[in-house]
């Protein structure tokens, strides 16, 4: 209760002070399900938080929204409460471990495709209030290239694609990038290889997909790093506790920590503009 009250006070203070920083918008996606994307998103967000950044993790997976389940925190409110105008954006933000803020997706994302112009403007206005109040707004999208996932990929400043060494995962990751490119969208993709047996397998996987993307799509696909296959990940899931909290010294957690450090050391290629620019792109895709 004390943590929740403290988080509420922080949100109240945040909404009442003028924004003093740019918000970096990042989408995390994958070509197929079952590659550990949501687990990566959650622990990557915590790794950024531990480095002194304010992070809001937005569960944007329409079919399998599960960030609240991974955290073991019942979703008191979700996006649906916002779309029905029952709650404001500040009221649907929940607090997880280490002060990590997150928004549960729930069934609300299914209603996004049916929003009227007035409702879309309200949604955009509410999301726009986050501008400058967090350093990172991290969207964990659904797997594959649905219309909803495409909106988040294109609107964000950058997109992290999570794959594994499995051939089907590599093929689907390439297909997703190809489809976005074919549709004429300019997206800055970055690559994470999850569940590797060792660094050599991770590097080989990355080299293969980067070579194909470069040869046939003419795109550079920077590698952020590898996350080793780790039995402690499934143990953390069963405990409904983030890996970074339950097993901070685990091999997978250390891999994500290295990725976070590399991510922060790189300059964003795409123009800044934060939440406002993100919303402008979202509106164009909806029109």
PyMOL commands that set and color helices and strands:
alter all, ss='L'
color gray80, all
select helices_A, chain A and resi 2-16+37-50+67-71+79-83+97-99+106-114+117-128+147-155+167-182+199-217+231-239+243-246+251-265+274-286
alter helices_A, ss='H'
color red, helices_A
select strands_A, chain A and resi 24-29+55-60+94-95+101-103+136-141+158-164+189-196+222-228
alter strands_A, ss='S'
color yellow, strands_A
deselect
rebuild
show_as cartoon
